[in-house]
């Protein structure tokens, strides 16, 4: 039990886990597009990690200034990775995505996206989708965008179920109930899966199909009464599953 608590504190609660899952989701599409590059993988992880740290600790007083310094360093490293390994065009893409992240939840702004009722889930899906379909690719890929956007949007809904009694902004579970929210998530995942079958290579669409089944089960058991670890581990894990199942298929074959 002590080991599990340490794992939760230093790996899951530290934002490393969600950043890793987001990175693995992007790597899945990088393999599909045959554009695997280590500097790009590092860039994605740093971007996710620094962004989630900023969101979590922006209202923590003195600690936030340390986080801010850390984020500035991450920004410099990210810019260097892009300019050394790519070009100015990718740097512009990265800056736009970072700005979109700041607009999502920044307490120094009088108005930010997270305050808009029902809009949060779509916006989070947008930023993840832009990383997968625009930042890491030479040209924008519409199919990867829609697969990512629909899937990640669905994965945000269980977190709204978790927070439905504490959210101060109207969310889908508060508006239409928990069960209808789950139906909505199933629908989004199903559409994402249909696009993946059409757009991705067979082994990749099959890995995404297995992921969709796993995600359906995770969403089915998502309840407001669940422990926070259910969402921070099992729900977050879903975005890393496509790559996991893909690599398992490689080992089997």
C-alpha positions, -999 to 999 in steps of 0.1 A, spaced: 0 0 0 29 24 8 44 18 -26 11 25 -43 7 57 -24 42 68 -35 34 59 -71 2 80 -69 20 109 -53 51 111 -74 39 97 -108 2 102 -112 -5 133 -91 27 150 -103 12 153 -138 39 130 -152 14 102 -159 -11 123 -179 17 139 -198 31 105 -206 -3 92 -218 -7 122 -240 27 116 -255 20 80 -261 -12 89 -279 8 112 -302 35 85 -308 7 61 -319 -1 85 -348 36 92 -354 42 55 -360 11 53 -383 25 82 -403 61 68 -402 76 100 -387 91 88 -354 116 113 -341 130 114 -306 132 152 -304 95 155 -314 86 130 -287 105 150 -261 88 182 -273 54 167 -269 61 154 -234 76 187 -222 47 207 -236 21 185 -219 40 184 -186 47 221 -183 11 229 -194 -5 206 -168 19 219 -141 9 254 -149 -28 246 -147 -25 227 -114 -3 251 -95 -12 286 -108 -30 295 -76 -4 282 -51 14 314 -42 52 312 -39 52 276 -54 37 290 -86 68 312 -92 90 282 -91 66 264 -116 67 295 -137 105 295 -138 104 258 -146 80 265 -175 102 292 -189 131 268 -190 108 242 -206 98 268 -232 134 276 -241 142 239 -244 111 233 -265 120 262 -288 156 249 -291 143 214 -300 121 228 -327 146 251 -343 174 226 -342 154 197 -355 126 213 -375 118 248 -387 102 281 -378 69 270 -391 67 243 -365 77 268 -338 47 290 -348 24 260 -345 38 252 -311 34 288 -299 -3 288 -310 -10 256 -291 7 270 -260 -14 301 -262 -45 280 -266 -35 262 -234 -31 295 -216 -65 307 -227 -80 275 -213 -73 282 -177 -53 312 -166 -63 330 -134 -46 363 -145 -72 366 -173 -106 381 -164 -122 355 -187 -109 321 -198 -123 292 -217 -128 269 -186 -155 293 -174 -177 287 -205 -205 262 -197 -202 228 -215 -173 241 -237 -144 227 -216 -145 191 -229 -144 203 -266 -115 227 -259 -93 201 -242 -100 177 -271 -90 205 -295 -56 211 -280 -47 174 -279 -60 170 -315 -39 198 -328 -8 183 -313 -15 149 -330 -27 162 -364 -9 195 -369 21 201 -346 39 167 -353 30 165 -390 44 184 -420 7 191 -430 -26 191 -412 -43 157 -412 -80 160 -409 -87 124 -401 -62 122 -372 -77 155 -359 -112 142 -358 -101 108 -343 -81 126 -316 -107 153 -309 -137 130 -305 -118 105 -284 -102 130 -260 -135 149 -257 -151 117 -246 -124 110 -221 -129 144 -204 -166 136 -197 -158 110 -169 -139 138 -151 -170 160 -153 -189 131 -137 -162 130 -109 -165 168 -103 -202 172 -109 -209 181 -72 -181 207 -70 -180 223 -105 -192 259 -105 -196 260 -142 -224 239 -158 -212 206 -172 -229 178 -191 -235 155 -160 -252 184 -142 -273 193 -173 -283 159 -187 -274 135 -159 -246 109 -155 -262 82 -177 -269 104 -206 -233 118 -203 -220 83 -206 -242 77 -237 -227 109 -252 -192 97 -245 -200 63 -261 -213 81 -292 -181 103 -295 -159 72 -292 -179 53 -317 -176 81 -343 -139 83 -336 -136 46 -341 -155 47 -374 -131 74 -387 -101 54 -376 -113 23 -395 -116 44 -426 -84 65 -422 -58 44 -404 -38 13 -415 -54 -20 -405 -32 -28 -376 -36 7 -362 -74 8 -366 -75 -26 -349 -54 -13 -319 -78 17 -317 -108 -7 -318 -95 -26 -288 -88 7 -271 -124 18 -278 -137 -14 -261 -115 -8 -231 -126 28 -229 -163 19 -231 -158 -3 -200 -139 24 -181 -166 50 -189 -194 25 -180 -179 21 -145 -173 59 -140 -193 71 -111 -192 102 -89 -186 80 -59 -154 64 -74 -120 72 -59 -100 99 -76 -74 73 -86 -100 56 -108 -101 87 -130 -65 98 -127 -52 63 -136 -78 42 -155 -94 70 -175 -61 87 -182 -46 54 -193 -71 51 -222 -51 76 -243 -20 55 -240 -38 23 -249 -37 26 -287 1 24 -287 2 -3 -260 -22 -25 -280 -2 -18 -312 30 -29 -296 14 -60 -282 2 -69 -317 38 -65 -330 51 -88 -302 25 -114 -311 33 -113 -348 
